[in-house]
């Protein structure tokens, strides 16, 4: 039974034809997805009941969710700053 890391690298190799057919910016995004799957290799190794593909997709989704949460926090903070200063940049206390 191959390790998750080996299985993921095998999947990445299998997906190379797909990756090569993508435009340059899409290839960069695709490689980013593969790297996101690599980031959670330890957790995926412990999830024995999941297959390597499911683990890879969950890892990718987890990283996307973390990014969305961070962007929402930043947007909320920016909206609060705008409310505190008003649209013209003056303090509205």
C-alpha positions as CSV (number, residue, x, y, z in Angstrom):
1,X,0.0,0.0,0.0
2,X,1.6,3.3,-1.1
3,X,1.8,6.2,1.3
4,X,-0.5,9.2,0.7
5,X,2.4,11.3,-0.4
6,X,3.4,8.7,-3.0
7,X,-0.2,8.3,-4.1
8,X,-0.6,12.1,-4.4
9,X,2.6,12.4,-6.5
10,X,1.3,9.6,-8.7
11,X,-2.0,11.4,-9.2
12,X,-0.2,14.6,-10.0
13,X,1.8,12.7,-12.7
14,X,-1.4,11.3,-14.1
15,X,-2.9,14.8,-14.3
16,X,0.1,16.2,-16.2
17,X,-1.5,15.8,-19.6
18,X,-4.5,17.9,-18.3
19,X,-2.1,20.4,-16.8
20,X,-0.1,20.8,-20.1
21,X,-3.4,21.5,-22.0
22,X,-4.2,24.4,-19.7
23,X,-3.3,28.1,-20.4
24,X,-0.3,29.4,-18.4
25,X,-2.2,31.1,-15.7
26,X,-4.5,28.1,-15.3
27,X,-1.4,25.8,-15.0
28,X,-0.1,28.0,-12.2
29,X,-3.5,27.8,-10.4
30,X,-3.6,24.0,-11.0
31,X,-0.1,23.6,-9.5
32,X,-1.2,25.7,-6.5
33,X,-4.1,23.2,-6.0
34,X,-1.6,20.3,-6.0
35,X,0.6,22.2,-3.5
36,X,-2.4,22.7,-1.2
37,X,-3.0,19.0,-1.2
38,X,0.6,18.4,-0.2
39,X,0.2,20.8,2.7
40,X,-2.1,18.3,4.5
41,X,-0.3,15.1,3.8
42,X,0.1,14.2,7.5
43,X,-3.7,14.6,8.1
44,X,-4.5,12.6,4.9
45,X,-2.2,9.8,6.0
46,X,-4.3,9.4,9.2
47,X,-7.6,9.4,7.3
48,X,-7.3,5.7,6.3
49,X,-11.0,5.4,5.3
50,X,-10.6,8.1,2.6
51,X,-8.9,7.4,-0.6
52,X,-6.0,9.5,-1.7
53,X,-8.1,11.5,-4.2
54,X,-10.7,12.4,-1.6
55,X,-8.0,13.4,0.8
56,X,-6.4,15.6,-1.8
57,X,-9.7,17.3,-2.7
58,X,-10.5,17.8,1.0
59,X,-7.0,19.4,1.5
60,X,-7.6,21.7,-1.4
61,X,-11.0,22.7,-0.2
62,X,-9.7,23.3,3.3
63,X,-7.1,25.7,2.1
64,X,-9.7,27.5,0.0
65,X,-12.0,27.8,3.0
66,X,-9.2,29.2,5.1
67,X,-8.4,31.8,2.4
68,X,-12.1,32.8,2.2
69,X,-12.4,33.2,6.0
70,X,-9.3,35.4,6.0
71,X,-10.6,37.5,3.1
72,X,-14.0,37.9,4.9
73,X,-12.2,39.1,8.1
74,X,-10.2,41.6,6.1
75,X,-13.3,42.9,4.3
76,X,-15.1,43.3,7.6
77,X,-12.2,45.1,9.2
78,X,-12.0,47.4,6.1
79,X,-15.8,48.1,6.3
80,X,-15.5,49.0,10.0
81,X,-12.6,51.4,9.2
82,X,-14.7,53.1,6.5
83,X,-17.7,53.4,8.9
84,X,-15.5,54.9,11.6
85,X,-13.9,57.5,9.3
86,X,-16.8,58.1,6.9
87,X,-16.6,58.1,3.2
88,X,-14.7,61.4,3.0
89,X,-11.9,60.1,5.3
90,X,-12.9,62.2,8.3
91,X,-13.5,60.7,11.8
92,X,-17.3,60.5,12.5
93,X,-17.1,59.9,16.3
